Amino acid sequence: MEKDNKCECCHKTKQRGEDEYKGLINRLSRIEGQIRGIKSMVENDAYCTDILTQSAAVTAAMNAFNRELLSNHIRTCVSDGIRNGDDEVIEELLDTLRKLMK
C-alpha cells in the first residue's frame, strides 16, 4: 500500500513499502491506545506512580518507533542521497539526530 506521504510542514515525501507502512502504523496505533489508557487513568483518579509507569512505557514505545523510522530512513533516503551525490542528506541526518537527542 504505497502512499504519497506528504505533510504540510515539509516539502519532501517518501514512498513507503507496504511492510514498512503497516509496521509504522501498527506501532503508532498501539501507542495511541496506550495514550488513551493513560488519559482514562487520569480521569479515573489512578495513583500517580501507576500513571507514571504507563507514561514511561509510552516513552519507550515512542523511542522504539523513532529507532525503526530512523533505521529505515538511513537505509533508504540517506543511502540513496549519498549514492546520488547529495551531501545535504548528511547534514539533514545530523540535524535530525541532534533533535532526537535533546
C-alpha positions in Angstrom: 0.0 0.0 0.0 2.3 2.7 -1.2 1.1 6.2 -0.4 2.3 9.7 -1.2 3.1 10.6 2.4 3.3 14.4 2.2 2.8 16.6 5.2 2.0 20.3 5.4 5.2 21.1 7.4 7.8 19.8 4.8 8.4 19.6 1.1 9.7 16.1 0.8 7.8 12.9 0.6 8.7 9.2 1.0 7.2 6.3 -0.8 7.0 3.5 1.8 6.7 -0.2 1.0 3.6 -2.0 2.4 5.6 -3.7 5.2 7.2 -0.5 6.4 3.9 1.4 6.2 2.0 -1.3 8.1 4.7 -1.7 10.7 4.8 2.0 11.5 1.1 2.4 11.5 0.7 -0.6 13.8 3.2 0.8 16.3 1.5 4.2 16.3 -1.9 2.6 16.8 -0.6 0.7 19.9 1.0 4.0 21.2 -2.3 5.7 20.6 -4.1 3.1 22.7 -1.5 3.5 25.5 -2.2 7.3 25.5 -5.9 6.7 25.7 -5.3 4.3 28.6 -3.3 7.0 30.4 -6.0 9.6 29.8 -8.5 7.2 31.3 -6.3 6.6 34.3 -6.1 10.3 35.0 -9.9 10.6 34.5 -10.4 7.8 37.0 -8.0 9.2 39.6 -5.4 6.4 39.3 -2.5 6.5 41.6 0.4 8.8 40.4 3.1 6.1 40.2 0.8 3.8 38.2 0.3 6.6 35.6 4.0 7.4 35.5 4.7 3.7 34.9 2.4 3.8 31.9 3.8 7.1 30.7 7.3 5.6 30.8 6.0 2.7 28.7 4.7 5.2 26.1 8.1 6.9 26.1 9.8 3.6 25.4 7.4 2.8 22.7 8.0 6.2 21.0 11.7 5.6 21.2 11.3 2.2 19.5 9.2 3.9 16.8 11.8 6.5 16.3 14.6 3.9 16.1 12.7 1.9 13.4 11.8 5.0 11.4 15.4 6.3 11.7 16.8 2.9 10.6 14.5 2.9 7.6 15.5 6.5 6.8 19.2 5.7 6.8 18.8 2.6 4.8 16.8 4.3 2.1 16.7 8.1 1.9 20.2 8.7 3.3 22.0 6.0 1.4 20.2 6.9 -1.8 21.1 10.5 -1.3 24.8 9.7 -0.7 24.9 7.4 -3.8 23.4 10.3 -5.8 26.0 12.8 -4.6 23.6 14.7 -2.4 25.7 15.7 0.6 22.8 17.8 2.0 21.3 14.5 3.2 24.1 14.0 5.7 23.5 17.4 7.2 19.8 16.7 7.4 20.5 13.4 9.2 22.9 15.1 11.6 20.2 17.8 12.3 17.6 15.1 12.9 19.9 13.2 15.3 20.5 16.5 17.2 16.7 16.9 17.6 16.2 13.3 18.7 19.0 13.6 21.3 17.7 16.6 23.2 
